[in-house]
Amino acid sequence: MEAAPLLDIKVGYINKSIDPKIDLVHEINRLKSEKNAVLLAHYYQEPEIQDIADYIGDSLGLARRAAETEADIIVFAGVHFMAETAKIINPHKKVLLPDLNAGCSLADACPADEFAAFKARYPDHIVISYINCSAATKAQSDIICTSSNAEHIVGQFPKDQPIIFAPDRNLGGYLNRKMGRGMVLWDGVCIVHQVFSEQKLVRLKARHVGVPVLAHPECDAPVLRHADFIGSTSQIRKYAREDVHDTFIVATEEGILHQMQKDSPQKTFIPAPPESGCSCSQCPHMRLNTIQKLYLCLKYELPEIVLDEHIRIAALAPIERMLLMSKEVA
């Protein structure tokens, strides 16, 4: 392998020019085959990356694929906590992230030291943490969940079991309302799902009478009140594919629309409007990964995810509990 340029942590990715004549898709596929590498991509990645991924999915699907893969190298086209989860599950595999700056507002909003102090105030509570958190926060948790399996997992505990739910207050609040729970919530939000405008959504619905609204549970409660279906990205995709309607309003990161349109090219998908003037809802962290960075990452096998072994071991147990407790969740 060609010697890699030094990785400048301040930049967070291999910053090297690429010959414009190179066919990046061909080279990425060649390198994957040559290095026995697998490319896992989240639905919120740019379409060009989704189209060359070996697997596209939500956090639960990606965690399952990371646990099952026999590849030597896992390239994660997603954000930092996702790549960390793959490394937690696969300590002996090389896990790469095209841009180390691809973070997550939810993970950033729940620093491990502050969460430890918060947790200490509720010594009789078990901790269910949304997968959108750091390895250090996972290590303080009893079980991890995703938006696909959160209701299923919470429902396996009796209603008199005190629970801390972190770090997404919107998902936790949605579960409290739907399930009649009283979970204590950490005050974190997703910067993308937080910005959808209830007022604009109501006006959009008025222009498209009878069109179902599909929303992610990370959205604010006022937005969720207008949803006809609430679910994870994979569940939203499945609903739109199988439902009889031919038009949908979608309240989640717009990257999912690429796969939804491929599933149902005859259907129309309208992004729900954010508070800002633009008509798009893109995660700025997810979009830091580009096909150019992906190529360089795979070529030079950097940036690599490295974890403290004590944290990795502590974080593995709640992830394994999640996978065991949600086997029947599609």
URSUL-V414273 format. One record per backbone hydrogen bond with DSSP energy under -0.5 kcal/mol. CO is the residue of the C=O (numbers start at 0). NH is the residue of the N-H. Records with the same first field share a line. If there is no record, write none. Layout:
# URSUL-V414273
CO: NH / NH
This chain:
# URSUL-V414273
5: 7
6: 8
7: 10 / 11
11: 99
12: 14
13: 15
18: 21
21: 23
22: 26
23: 27
24: 28
25: 29
26: 30
27: 31
28: 32
29: 33
30: 34
31: 35 / 36
32: 35
35: 71 / 72
37: 39 / 74
38: 53 / 54
39: 76
40: 56
41: 44
45: 48 / 49
46: 50
48: 51 / 52
49: 52
54: 40
56: 42
57: 61
58: 62
59: 63
60: 64
61: 65
62: 66
63: 67
64: 68
71: 93
72: 37 / 74
73: 75 / 95
74: 39 / 76
75: 77 / 97
76: 41
78: 81 / 82
79: 83
80: 84
81: 85
82: 86
83: 87
84: 88
85: 89
89: 92
92: 94
93: 73
94: 304
95: 75
98: 101
100: 102
101: 79
103: 107
104: 108
106: 109
110: 114
111: 115
112: 116
113: 117
114: 118
115: 119
116: 120
117: 120
118: 121
121: 124
125: 127 / 163
126: 128 / 141 / 142
127: 165
128: 144
130: 132
133: 137
134: 138
136: 139
137: 140
142: 128
144: 130
145: 149
148: 152
149: 153
150: 154
152: 155
153: 156
157: 160
159: 161
161: 125
162: 183
163: 127
164: 185
165: 129
166: 168 / 187
167: 171
168: 172
169: 173
170: 174
171: 175
172: 176
173: 177
174: 178
175: 179 / 180
183: 164
185: 187
187: 168 / 169
189: 193
191: 194
192: 195 / 219
194: 274
195: 197
196: 200
197: 201
198: 202
199: 203
200: 204
201: 205
202: 206
203: 207
207: 210
211: 213 / 248
212: 214 / 227 / 228
213: 250
214: 230
215: 218
219: 222 / 223
220: 224
222: 225
223: 226
228: 214
231: 235
232: 236
233: 237
234: 238
235: 239
236: 240
237: 241
238: 242
245: 267
246: 211
247: 249 / 269
248: 213 / 250
249: 251 / 271
250: 215
252: 255
253: 256
254: 257 / 258
255: 259
256: 260
257: 261
258: 262
259: 263
263: 266
267: 247
268: 270
269: 249
272: 196
280: 253
281: 283
282: 286
284: 287
285: 288
289: 293
290: 294
291: 295
292: 296
293: 297
294: 298
295: 299
296: 300 / 301
302: 96
303: 305
307: 311
308: 312
309: 313
310: 314
311: 315
312: 316
313: 317
314: 318
315: 319
316: 320
317: 143 / 321
318: 322
319: 323
320: 324
321: 325
323: 326
325: 328
